[in-house]
Amino acid sequence: MITRYIEQRMERFAPYKGGSWCYEDGILMHAFYVLYKKTGRKEYFDFVRSYYDSMISTEGIIKNYSISEYNIDHIAPGIALFSLYEETGDDKYRIAIETLYRQLEGHPRTSEGNFWHKKRYPYQVWLDGIYMGLVFLTKYALENARDDILSDIDLQLTNVRKYLFDEERGLYLHAYDERKVMQWADESTGRSPNVWSRSVGWLAMALIEMLALREDKQIETMFQELVAGAEPYRREMWYQIVDRPELEGNYLETSGTMMLCYAYLKGARLGFLGKEYFEKGKEIFAAALKHYFYEDDSGYHLGGICEVAGLDNERRDGSAEYYLSEKIKTDEVKGVAPFILAFSELL
């Protein structure tokens, strides 16, 4: 059933943004590569390689990508490139990796050293961007024996903990504006007001994937603290606004839930969480199947996925009402990819 659903997602794949380099396709390719390594099924590897071969020329030039945009999201599709290069030895993948690293070399930063989320979002740090940028950067640092880069990553994570963790709720808030000028930024802290499930999920995935690459006490502590903070708010799954389940219009949201489910399962397997968290992960996965996995005449589907949420204009103001106004979709890649990652852990 689940394997057939995954096959259907592969068979029906269309580039998320019509062929532009984007994180949505990148996280799906990462998930399929992980599934390939778990199952040994070559069709998953061929699917990933075919995508990247359509996006990267023989000279290593990335299609529809511009360093000068300084968009941290555009780094995430590079996560799977390290594995492709290792498996194939094709130099174009290495060249593309170096191109993405050059973006990070010049990427604008806050005064304390964190990457801006995007050039057009100046002085803003979003939890989403920790996954987008720092997982790739960790791989790059380890591949090139760059302890200075690892120290930079640790500094950025220190600031994330300092500015985005809400001690009272035990949860991470979505974003921080160093200049405190955005409509959603608290006048004294610069933080956005609400706990969005997928932003917490992005950070959870980032921390456990970095821990899988290198043991680091700071990252381990942050990861365990995040999980300890999130678990009391779970109601089978997590709500779109994590800490306000009673709020009218709030709903159990699939993408953030699957990201946390994956983090639970992987964290328990690697020994960063107790074994009971593997059982909790299984329960979470089963709850998502119960609530949102179904079959119709066109095949299997996964629902309950928030299409998108951001903090960049008047409408996207960080309020609970805003997060609950975004479309809820079926088979949206930001839910599908972590679903595949969680399933891979269950294998």
C-alpha positions in Angstrom: 0.0 0.0 0.0 2.6 2.6 1.1 5.2 1.3 -1.4 2.6 1.6 -4.2 1.8 5.2 -3.1 5.5 6.0 -3.3 5.7 4.5 -6.7 2.8 6.6 -7.8 4.5 9.8 -6.6 7.5 8.8 -8.7 5.5 7.9 -11.8 3.5 11.2 -11.6 6.4 13.5 -10.7 6.5 16.9 -12.3 9.0 19.5 -11.3 7.6 21.7 -8.6 8.3 25.0 -10.2 8.4 24.0 -13.8 12.0 23.2 -14.0 13.5 25.8 -11.6 16.0 24.8 -9.0 14.0 24.6 -5.8 14.0 23.0 -2.4 10.7 21.2 -2.9 12.2 19.0 -5.6 15.4 18.8 -3.6 13.8 17.3 -0.4 11.9 14.8 -2.5 15.1 13.6 -4.2 16.8 13.4 -0.8 13.9 11.2 0.5 14.1 8.9 -2.6 17.8 8.6 -2.2 17.5 7.6 1.4 14.8 5.1 0.4 17.1 3.7 -2.3 19.8 3.1 0.4 17.3 1.4 2.6 15.8 -0.9 0.0 18.5 -1.2 -2.7 15.9 -0.7 -5.4 17.7 0.8 -8.3 14.7 2.5 -9.7 14.7 5.0 -6.8 18.3 5.8 -7.5 17.6 6.2 -11.3 14.8 8.5 -10.5 17.0 10.8 -8.4 19.8 10.8 -10.9 17.5 11.5 -13.8 16.2 14.5 -12.0 19.6 16.0 -11.3 20.8 15.2 -14.8 17.9 17.3 -16.1 18.9 20.2 -13.8 22.7 20.1 -14.1 24.6 20.4 -17.4 27.7 18.2 -18.2 29.7 21.3 -17.3 28.1 21.4 -13.8 25.9 24.5 -14.5 22.7 24.4 -12.5 19.6 25.2 -14.6 17.6 28.3 -13.6 19.7 29.1 -10.6 21.4 32.3 -9.6 23.8 32.8 -6.7 23.0 36.5 -6.6 19.4 35.8 -5.4 21.0 34.6 -2.1 18.0 32.4 -1.3 18.8 29.9 1.4 16.1 27.5 0.0 18.2 27.0 -3.1 20.9 25.2 -1.1 18.7 22.3 0.0 18.7 20.5 -3.4 22.4 20.1 -2.9 22.0 17.7 0.0 21.6 14.7 -2.2 24.4 15.8 -4.6 27.1 14.6 -2.2 25.7 11.0 -2.4 25.3 11.2 -6.1 28.9 12.3 -6.6 30.2 9.6 -4.2 28.2 6.9 -6.1 28.9 8.0 -9.7 32.2 10.0 -9.6 30.6 12.3 -12.1 32.4 15.6 -11.7 29.5 17.8 -12.7 27.9 17.0 -9.3 31.1 18.2 -7.5 31.1 21.4 -9.6 27.4 22.0 -8.7 28.2 21.5 -5.0 31.0 24.1 -5.2 28.6 26.5 -6.8 26.2 26.2 -4.0 29.0 26.6 -1.5 30.0 29.8 -3.2 26.5 31.1 -2.5 27.0 30.4 1.2 30.5 32.0 1.2 28.9 35.3 0.2 25.4 34.9 1.7 24.4 37.9 3.7 24.3 37.5 7.5 22.9 39.0 10.6 25.3 41.0 12.8 25.8 37.8 14.9 26.6 35.6 11.9 23.4 33.8 10.9 22.4 33.5 7.2 19.6 35.7 6.2 16.7 33.6 5.0 16.8 35.4 1.6 18.4 38.5 0.3 14.8 39.9 -0.1 14.1 39.0 3.6 17.0 41.0 5.1 18.1 40.3 8.7 15.5 37.5 9.1 16.3 34.0 10.4 13.6 31.4 9.8 13.6 27.8 11.2 13.0 26.6 7.7 16.4 27.9 6.6 18.3 25.9 9.2 17.4 22.8 7.3 17.9 24.4 3.9 21.4 25.7 4.5 23.1 24.0 7.4 22.6 20.3 6.5 24.4 20.9 3.2 27.0 23.0 4.9 27.7 20.3 7.4 28.3 17.8 4.6 30.5 20.2 2.8 32.6 20.9 6.0 33.1 17.2 6.7 33.9 16.3 3.1 36.6 19.1 3.0 37.9 18.7 6.6 36.8 22.3 7.4 36.6 22.7 11.2 36.2 26.4 10.8 32.9 25.8 9.0 31.7 23.4 11.7 32.4 26.2 14.2 30.4 28.6 12.1 27.5 26.1 12.1 27.7 25.8 15.9 27.6 29.6 16.3 24.5 29.8 14.1 22.7 27.2 16.1 23.6 28.9 19.3 21.9 32.0 18.0 18.9 30.0 16.8 18.5 28.7 20.4 19.1 32.1 21.8 16.6 34.0 19.7 13.9 31.5 18.7 13.4 29.2 21.6 10.5 30.1 23.8 11.4 29.0 27.4 7.8 29.2 28.7 6.3 27.0 26.0 9.4 24.9 25.5 8.9 25.3 21.7 10.7 27.1 18.9 9.0 30.1 17.2 9.0 30.4 13.4 11.2 33.4 12.8 13.4 36.2 14.1 13.9 39.7 12.7 17.1 41.2 13.9 16.0 44.7 12.9 12.6 44.2 14.5 10.8 46.0 11.7 8.6 43.3 10.2 4.9 43.5 11.1 5.2 40.1 12.8 8.3 40.9 14.9 7.9 41.5 18.6 9.1 45.0 19.4 11.5 43.7 22.1 12.5 40.3 21.0 12.1 40.4 17.2 10.4 37.0 17.2 7.3 36.0 15.4 4.4 35.0 17.8 3.4 31.5 16.8 4.6 27.9 16.7 4.1 26.6 13.2 4.3 22.8 13.1 6.3 22.6 9.9 8.9 25.1 11.0 9.5 23.0 14.1 9.7 20.0 11.8 12.3 21.6 9.6 14.5 22.3 12.6 14.0 18.7 14.0 15.0 17.2 10.7 18.0 19.6 10.4 19.3 18.7 13.9 18.9 14.9 13.5 20.5 14.9 10.0 23.4 16.9 11.3 23.8 14.5 14.2 23.8 11.6 11.8 26.8 13.2 10.1 28.7 14.1 13.3 28.2 13.8 17.0 28.1 17.3 18.6 26.9 17.9 22.1 25.3 21.2 21.4 23.3 19.8 18.5 22.3 16.8 20.6 21.1 19.0 23.4 19.1 21.2 21.1 17.5 18.1 19.5 16.6 16.5 22.7 15.2 19.7 24.1 13.1 20.2 20.9 11.7 16.8 21.2 11.0 17.1 24.9 9.2 20.4 24.2 7.1 19.1 21.3 6.0 15.8 22.8 3.5 17.2 25.3 1.6 19.0 22.6 1.1 15.9 20.4 -2.5 14.7 20.0 -1.8 11.6 17.9 -0.3 14.1 15.5 0.6 17.8 15.9 -1.6 20.7 15.1 -0.8 23.4 12.6 -0.5 25.8 15.5 1.3 23.4 17.8 0.4 24.8 21.2 -3.2 25.9 20.6 -5.2 22.7 19.7 -8.4 24.3 21.0 -8.2 27.2 18.5 -11.1 27.3 16.1 -10.0 26.1 12.7 -6.8 24.5 13.9 -6.1 21.0 12.5 -3.8 18.1 12.7 -1.2 18.9 10.1 0.7 16.2 8.1 4.0 17.7 7.0 5.2 19.0 10.4 4.0 15.8 11.9 5.9 13.6 9.4 9.0 15.7 9.9 8.9 15.2 13.7 8.0 11.5 13.2 11.1 11.0 11.0 13.2 12.8 13.7 11.8 10.6 16.4 12.5 7.4 14.5 15.9 8.4 13.3 16.8 9.9 16.7 15.9 6.6 18.5 17.7 4.5 15.9 20.9 6.5 16.3 20.7 6.5 20.1 20.1 10.2 20.6 16.6 9.4 22.0 15.4 6.6 24.1 14.0 3.4 22.5 10.5 4.5 23.5 10.7 7.2 20.9 10.8 4.6 18.1 7.5 3.3 19.4 6.2 6.8 19.6 7.3 7.3 16.0 5.4 4.2 14.9 2.3 5.5 16.7 2.6 8.9 14.9 3.0 7.3 11.5 0.0 5.1 12.1 -2.1 8.2 13.2 -1.2 9.9 9.9 -2.3 6.9 8.0 -5.6 6.8 10.0 -6.4 10.4 9.5 -5.1 11.3 6.1 -4.1 8.3 4.0 -6.7 7.0 1.6 -7.4 5.4 -1.8 -9.7 6.5 -4.5 -10.1 5.7 -8.3 -6.8 7.5 -9.1 -4.7 5.7 -6.5 -3.5 6.3 -3.0 -3.2 9.8 -1.4 -1.9 11.6 1.6 -3.9 14.6 2.8 -3.8 17.2 5.5 -0.7 19.1 4.2 -0.3 22.8 4.6 0.6 24.0 1.1 2.9 26.9 2.1 3.4 29.5 4.9 5.7 32.4 5.1 6.2 35.8 6.8 7.0 38.2 3.9 4.0 40.4 3.3 1.0 42.1 4.9 -1.2 39.0 4.7 1.5 36.7 5.9 1.7 38.4 9.3 2.6 35.5 11.6 -0.8 35.4 13.3 -2.6 32.2 14.1 -5.4 33.3 11.7 -2.9 33.6 8.9 -1.4 30.1 9.4 -4.9 28.6 9.4 -5.9 30.5 6.3 -3.3 28.8 4.0 -4.6 26.0 1.7 -4.6 22.4 2.9 -3.5 20.1 0.1 -3.2 16.4 -0.8 0.0 14.8 -2.0 1.9 18.1 -1.5 5.7 17.4 -1.6 6.5 19.0 1.7 4.4 16.3 3.3 5.3 13.5 0.9 9.0 13.8 1.3 9.1 13.5 5.1 6.5 10.7 4.8 9.0 8.8 2.7 11.8 9.6 5.1 9.8 8.3 8.0 8.7 5.2 6.1 12.4 4.6 5.3 13.2 4.6 9.0 10.4 2.1 9.7 12.0 -0.3 7.2 
